[in-house]
Amino acid sequence: MEKIPFSGLPLRKKLSTKLFVVTTIWWISALLSLFFTLSLLWQLEGAAAAINDAGSLRMRTYKLAILDHTHDKATVLAATDDFSEVLNRLVEGDPKRPLMLPKDKEITEQANLILQIWNDRVRAELVEGERGAFDYEKATIFISEIDALVQMVERSNANTLTRLNFHQYFLIALVVAGSIVMLYILCRLIIRPLQRLNYAFAHAQQGDFSYQETLNQRDDEFGLLSIGYNKMTKRLEEVHRGLEENIKEKTHALQMRNSELESLYRVTSFLHDQYDIKTICQGFLAQVMPIIKADAGAIRLLDYNAQEMQLVAEINLSNDLRSSLKCGRFDECYCGRFAVTDSAAEETAIQSFLQSEPPCSVGTYKSLHIFPIFYDREKIGIITFFSYDSQELNVPKKHLIESLANQLGVAIGGVRLLERSSRIAVLEERNVLAQGLHDSIAQTLNFLNLQVQMLEKAFHADNKAEASENLAFIKDGLKESYDNVRELLLNFRTPLRLESFSHHLEELIKRFRQQTNIDVTAMVEASNIHLSDKEKLEVVLIIQEALSNIRKHANATKVALQIYTDEENYIIKVVDNGQGFEKDILREKSLEHAGLLIMEERAQKIGGQLSIESQPDKGTELRLVIPRMA
């Protein structure tokens, strides 16, 4: 950043230097004037003292004349010495009083003349002459010289007073003029530039950055401030001018981002509401093609085993491309080669293909865009967009299509998982059905087959008693088979959603009582049971299987069903007073009979643990423990 060199100004150009020089000149002028005025006052004071002493010399002269006629020499000598002291002090001056004669040649000569007359004539007559030698006439002549000196001093003093008055007027004029000059300088150098800068800043405050201050013609600090202000406003004007464009760019970018997010949300919502791959892919193309302004599009899923691409959805695809065998092979199409590489999205001009004419080059398409479809880090398909003109996608739009392609991959993978789960569920139910048929109907049919063979033997042997017994066994077996089939049908009609858990338990117990006439005691804390629908279904099926086993094998007269909770688990108990069995037999039954295995598998599905306790002639207890959710 460019710096304004305040510290680099020459000393003579600095505003502070100018103010200091002007102030110094004014103060020096004022001090000199004051000093001269004081000097004149001092001269006036000294001259006044000189006039006073000179006037006293006249009186002393008359006194000496009188003393010379009336007193002895000693008195005259004392008065003479006193006169000499006053006269010498007058001529030489006394700064302490102050006392001084004006520095004038005429006055100095007159004072020296008086001193000479005194020393040569008057003093000699007074000291050495006879009594009365210094008479009145001589005193008058000497006093006339003193009067001349006094008059000279008074005239000089009057001139000094005139000069003093002039300098006082000059001092007043100097103060007034100096104040006016200082005000003018302050106004010119400081106040007016500050006002102009304030005016310029007012323009800037109102957003008018085009106003330029002309103080930059000055060579002082305000000139530099003006240069800095002009540079600042010029920069602000450039920023302000570009701000609207920046806002437009940011607004456009924000609108594009919002449009992308809206497209992502719309397509994602569509994908997660569909459960058919073809419908998903067709709808995906219909919603994504307008985003990149494609003229045609296709989605192919990859079959790595057959090295083929299966066309599952297309829009506006030409008949040649739709029916072309080459477009379905990995090794005979550009899209196929892209499918087996790790490449990201590509855009290619169709005319740039070097291989023999691909099917997509026969039509009027000029460019294509290929995007991979990933699921669980595996490329499961490709999306191809065709355009009649050459166009390039910007980076944000590419990222958007890639994100949408990833969502499509998740949706396709989810549908495949649902289909796989449905197939597994069907297989599991078929297995359960087969196991149920094996445990009940198959064994009964085998028993009936043996009874028919025995009936045939009794018939040939003409043994009516044995034949009647076999017929009775056959009737019982048919009835048992009917009951087993009916029970299986009822079991498989159990609804998948158990909205009333206790209601279904009551129906189950009621049906068991009707089939067996066995007394059933139920203690169910339904209000404390908070199981999911899946857990409720598995619990009902386990209880159903347990009651079926009691009906078939236990020979019980009483059954107790208990469902309750403790601090950590849900506990389900089915207890009967039947014939029971040994633990070794229980292990054998687990291997031979599918019912026990089915109950254990159902318990494991819901994270539960199944246990069976039994002793001969002491009944059996089935216990299911399901952990409570935190």
Residue pairs with C-beta under 8 A, 6 or more apart in sequence:
2 231
4 224
4 225
4 227
4 228
5 224
6 221
6 224
9 219
9 220
9 221
9 224
11 17
13 219
13 220
14 220
14 221
15 189
15 190
15 220
15 221
15 222
18 185
18 189
18 220
19 185
19 189
22 181
22 182
22 185
23 182
26 178
26 181
26 182
29 174
29 178
30 171
30 174
30 175
30 178
33 167
33 170
33 171
33 174
34 171
36 167
37 164
37 167
37 168
37 171
40 160
40 163
40 164
40 167
41 164
42 98
43 100
43 102
43 160
44 157
44 160
44 161
44 164
45 98
46 93
46 97
46 98
46 99
46 100
46 101
47 100
47 101
47 102
47 153
47 156
47 157
47 160
48 157
49 94
49 97
49 98
49 99
49 100
50 90
50 93
50 99
50 100
50 101
50 102
50 153
51 150
51 153
51 154
51 157
53 86
53 89
53 90
53 99
54 90
54 146
54 149
54 150
54 153
55 150
56 86
57 83
57 86
57 87
57 90
57 114
57 146
58 143
58 146
58 147
58 150
60 79
60 82
60 83
60 86
61 83
61 122
61 139
61 142
61 143
61 146
62 139
62 143
63 79
64 76
64 79
64 80
64 83
64 122
64 126
64 134
64 139
65 134
65 135
65 136
65 138
65 139
67 75
67 76
67 79
68 76
68 125
68 126
68 131
68 132
68 133
68 134
69 131
69 132
69 135
73 127
76 126
76 127
77 126
77 127
80 123
80 126
80 127
83 118
84 118
84 123
87 114
87 115
87 118
88 115
89 99
90 99
90 101
90 111
91 101
91 111
91 112
91 114
91 115
93 99
93 100
93 101
94 100
101 107
101 108
101 111
101 153
102 153
102 156
102 157
102 160
104 152
104 156
106 152
107 149
107 152
107 153
107 156
110 145
110 148
110 149
110 152
111 149
113 145
114 142
114 145
114 146
114 149
117 142
117 145
118 142
121 138
121 142
122 134
122 138
122 142
125 133
125 134
125 138
126 133
126 134
189 220
189 222
193 215
193 218
193 222
193 225
193 226
194 222
196 213
196 215
197 213
197 215
197 222
197 225
197 226
197 229
200 211
200 213
200 229
200 233
201 229
203 209
203 211
204 211
204 232
204 233
204 236
207 240
209 233
209 234
209 236
209 237
209 240
210 233
210 237
211 233
212 230
212 233
212 234
213 226
213 229
213 230
214 226
215 222
215 223
215 225
215 226
216 223
216 226
216 227
216 230
217 223
218 226
256 396
257 396
260 396
260 397
260 400
263 287
263 288
263 291
263 400
263 404
264 400
264 403
264 404
264 407
266 287
267 284
267 287
267 288
267 404
267 407
268 404
268 407
270 280
270 283
270 284
270 287
271 280
271 283
271 284
271 407
271 408
271 410
271 411
272 411
272 414
274 280
274 283
274 411
274 415
275 415
275 418
276 415
277 301
277 312
277 412
277 415
277 416
278 312
278 313
280 408
280 411
280 412
280 415
281 299
281 312
281 313
281 408
281 412
282 313
282 315
284 299
284 313
284 383
284 404
284 408
285 297
285 298
285 299
285 313
285 314
285 315
285 383
286 315
288 297
288 383
288 401
288 404
289 297
289 315
289 385
291 397
291 400
291 401
292 369
292 385
292 393
292 397
292 401
293 387
293 391
294 369
294 385
294 386
294 387
295 316
295 365
295 386
295 387
295 388
296 314
296 315
296 316
296 317
296 318
296 365
296 385
296 386
297 314
297 315
297 316
297 317
297 383
297 384
297 385
297 386
298 311
298 313
298 314
298 315
298 317
298 321
298 383
298 384
298 386
299 311
299 312
299 313
299 314
299 373
299 381
299 382
299 383
299 384
299 408
300 309
300 310
300 311
300 312
300 327
300 328
300 335
300 339
300 381
300 382
300 384
301 309
301 310
301 312
301 373
301 380
301 381
301 412
302 308
302 309
302 310
302 339
302 379
302 380
302 381
302 382
303 309
303 310
307 329
307 330
307 331
308 328
308 329
308 330
309 327
309 328
309 329
309 330
309 333
309 335
309 336
309 339
309 381
309 382
310 328
311 322
311 327
311 328
312 381
314 322
317 386
318 363
320 359
320 362
320 363
321 327
321 359
321 360
321 363
324 359
325 332
326 332
326 333
326 358
326 359
327 333
327 335
327 336
327 359
327 360
328 336
329 336
330 336
330 337
330 339
330 340
331 337
333 358
333 359
334 348
334 353
334 355
334 358
334 360
335 368
335 370
335 382
335 384
338 346
338 370
338 372
338 382
339 372
339 379
339 381
339 382
343 372
344 372
344 402
345 369
345 370
345 371
345 372
345 398
345 401
345 402
346 369
346 370
347 367
347 368
347 369
347 370
347 392
347 393
348 367
348 368
348 370
349 366
349 367
349 390
350 358
350 360
350 361
350 365
350 366
350 367
350 368
351 361
351 366
353 361
360 368
360 386
364 388
365 386
365 387
365 388
366 387
366 388
366 389
366 390
367 386
367 387
367 389
367 390
367 391
368 384
368 385
368 386
368 387
369 384
369 385
369 387
369 393
369 401
370 382
370 383
370 384
370 385
371 382
371 383
371 385
371 401
371 402
371 405
372 379
372 381
372 382
372 383
372 405
373 379
373 380
373 381
373 382
373 383
373 405
373 406
373 408
373 409
373 412
374 380
374 405
374 406
374 409
375 409
375 410
375 412
375 413
376 413
380 409
380 412
380 413
381 409
381 412
383 401
383 405
383 408
393 401
429 492
432 598
433 488
433 492
435 594
435 595
435 597
435 598
436 488
436 491
436 594
436 595
437 488
438 594
439 593
439 594
439 595
440 481
440 484
440 485
440 487
440 488
440 552
441 481
441 484
441 485
441 488
444 477
444 480
444 481
444 484
445 481
447 473
447 477
448 474
448 477
448 478
448 481
451 470
451 473
451 474
451 477
452 470
452 474
454 466
454 470
455 467
455 470
455 471
455 474
458 464
458 466
458 467
458 470
459 467
483 515
487 515
487 548
490 511
491 541
491 544
491 548
494 504
494 537
494 540
494 541
494 544
495 504
496 533
496 537
497 533
498 504
498 533
498 536
498 537
498 540
501 526
501 529
501 531
501 536
501 540
502 524
502 526
504 536
504 540
505 522
505 524
505 540
505 543
505 561
505 563
506 522
508 540
508 543
508 544
508 547
509 520
509 522
509 561
512 518
512 520
512 547
512 551
512 559
513 519
513 520
515 551
516 550
516 551
518 550
518 551
518 556
518 557
518 558
518 559
519 557
519 558
519 559
520 558
520 559
520 560
520 561
521 558
521 559
521 560
521 561
522 560
522 561
522 562
523 560
523 561
523 562
523 563
523 564
524 561
524 562
524 563
525 563
525 564
525 565
526 563
528 564
528 565
529 563
529 565
529 570
530 628
530 629
531 539
531 570
531 626
534 605
534 606
535 606
535 626
538 602
538 603
538 605
538 606
538 608
539 572
539 606
539 624
539 626
541 602
542 572
542 599
542 602
542 603
542 610
542 624
543 561
543 572
543 574
545 595
545 598
545 599
546 574
546 599
546 622
547 559
547 574
548 595
549 595
549 596
550 556
550 559
550 574
550 576
550 578
550 620
553 578
554 576
554 578
554 579
554 580
554 619
554 620
555 578
555 579
556 576
556 577
556 578
556 579
556 619
557 577
558 576
558 577
559 574
559 575
559 576
559 577
560 573
560 574
560 575
560 576
561 572
561 573
561 574
562 571
562 572
562 573
562 575
563 570
563 571
563 572
563 573
564 570
564 571
565 571
565 628
568 627
568 628
569 625
569 626
569 627
569 628
570 625
570 626
570 627
570 628
571 623
571 624
571 625
571 626
572 623
572 624
572 625
572 626
573 621
573 622
573 623
573 624
574 621
574 622
575 619
575 620
575 621
575 622
576 619
576 620
577 619
578 619
578 620
579 616
579 617
580 614
580 615
580 616
580 617
580 618
580 619
580 620
581 589
581 614
581 616
581 620
582 614
582 615
582 616
583 614
586 612
586 614
589 596
590 596
590 597
596 612
599 610
599 622
600 610
603 609
603 610
603 624
606 626
607 626
607 627
608 624
608 625
608 626
608 627
609 624
609 625
610 622
610 623
610 624
611 622
611 623
611 625
612 620
612 621
612 622
612 623
613 620
613 621
613 623
614 620
614 621
